[in-house]
Amino acid sequence: MQDSKEYGGHLKFSTELLSPEEARSTMPVQPGVLNPFGTVHAGALVWFADVTATRLALQGADVSGGMSGFPLAINLQAQLMSNVTEGTLTARARFVKKGRTLKVVRTEVRSADGVLLMELTSSHISSR
């Protein structure tokens, strides 16, 4: 019989910059984003990059009537390159393509020391 453990987490981040061409966010490394080995969970890195990219793609969308116009991510491609156990992470999202119906965003997540941890490319379409 294996030893059973329960894991839980809490994700939080702040948007530091939101311009027509770039979004930048920070996320503290805290116990809720760590995997059982003590490094940032890959899912937390993807979530952080995806939310930052969506903040960029959301600009100009009229979502006052609900989900209509919300930039749905239809494809995510993540390249995980490194990891950390502490510090504050920074995500920087910029457009690769800024079309009317399709937006492609590339987001880099870096450590406090500037080390590239992950690059996420996401494609977004406006929901109907």
PELINDA-V403970 format. One record per residue. N is the residue number from 1. RES is the residue in three letters. SS is DSSP state (H for helix, E for strand, L for the rest). PHI is phi in whole degrees, 0 to 359 (NA if undefined). PSI is psi as a letter, one per 20 degrees, with the letter a starting at -180 (999 if undefined). Layout:
N:RES:SS:PHI:PSI
N:RES:SS:PHI:PSI
//
This chain:
1:MET:L:NA:p
2:GLN:L:276:q
3:ASP:L:289:p
4:SER:L:262:p
5:LYS:L:229:q
6:GLU:L:251:p
7:TYR:L:238:q
8:GLY:L:218:r
9:GLY:L:209:r
10:HIS:L:222:p
11:LEU:L:252:p
12:LYS:L:214:q
13:PHE:L:208:r
14:SER:E:231:p
15:THR:E:273:p
16:GLU:E:265:h
17:LEU:E:213:p
18:LEU:E:218:o
19:SER:L:238:r
20:PRO:L:300:h
21:GLU:L:241:i
22:GLU:E:206:q
23:ALA:E:233:p
24:ARG:E:227:p
25:SER:E:227:q
26:THR:E:234:q
27:MET:E:219:p
28:PRO:E:286:q
29:VAL:L:279:p
30:GLN:L:219:r
31:PRO:H:308:h
32:GLY:H:292:i
33:VAL:H:252:j
34:LEU:E:272:q
35:ASN:L:276:r
36:PRO:L:300:i
37:PHE:L:266:i
38:GLY:L:91:j
39:THR:L:253:r
40:VAL:E:294:p
41:HIS:L:297:p
42:ALA:H:303:h
43:GLY:H:297:h
44:ALA:H:293:h
45:LEU:H:296:g
46:VAL:H:295:g
47:TRP:H:303:g
48:PHE:H:301:g
49:ALA:H:294:g
50:ASP:H:296:g
51:VAL:H:294:h
52:THR:H:295:g
53:ALA:H:297:g
54:THR:H:295:h
55:ARG:H:302:g
56:LEU:H:293:g
57:ALA:H:293:h
58:LEU:H:288:h
59:GLN:L:304:p
60:GLY:L:85:i
61:ALA:L:281:p
62:ASP:L:267:o
63:VAL:L:248:k
64:SER:L:295:h
65:GLY:L:266:j
66:GLY:L:113:b
67:MET:L:281:i
68:SER:L:301:p
69:GLY:L:94:i
70:PHE:L:295:p
71:PRO:E:282:n
72:LEU:E:287:p
73:ALA:E:283:p
74:ILE:E:253:i
75:ASN:E:205:p
76:LEU:E:230:p
77:GLN:E:232:o
78:ALA:E:247:p
79:GLN:E:243:o
80:LEU:E:268:p
81:MET:L:242:h
82:SER:L:200:a
83:ASN:L:204:r
84:VAL:L:219:r
85:THR:L:245:i
86:GLU:L:200:r
87:GLY:L:105:a
88:THR:E:240:p
89:LEU:E:269:q
90:THR:E:236:p
91:ALA:E:249:p
92:ARG:E:233:o
93:ALA:E:251:p
94:ARG:E:222:q
95:PHE:E:288:p
96:VAL:E:262:h
97:LYS:E:219:p
98:LYS:E:237:m
99:GLY:L:269:r
100:ARG:L:290:g
101:THR:L:254:h
102:LEU:E:234:p
103:LYS:E:238:p
104:VAL:E:242:p
105:VAL:E:234:p
106:ARG:E:249:p
107:THR:E:236:p
108:GLU:E:255:p
109:VAL:E:247:p
110:ARG:E:236:q
111:SER:L:283:r
112:ALA:L:299:h
113:ASP:L:274:j
114:GLY:L:88:j
115:VAL:L:286:p
116:LEU:E:287:o
117:LEU:E:265:h
118:MET:E:203:q
119:GLU:E:236:p
120:LEU:E:239:p
121:THR:E:250:p
122:SER:E:231:q
123:SER:E:248:p
124:HIS:E:231:p
125:ILE:E:237:q
126:SER:E:285:p
127:SER:L:287:q
128:ARG:L:256:999
//
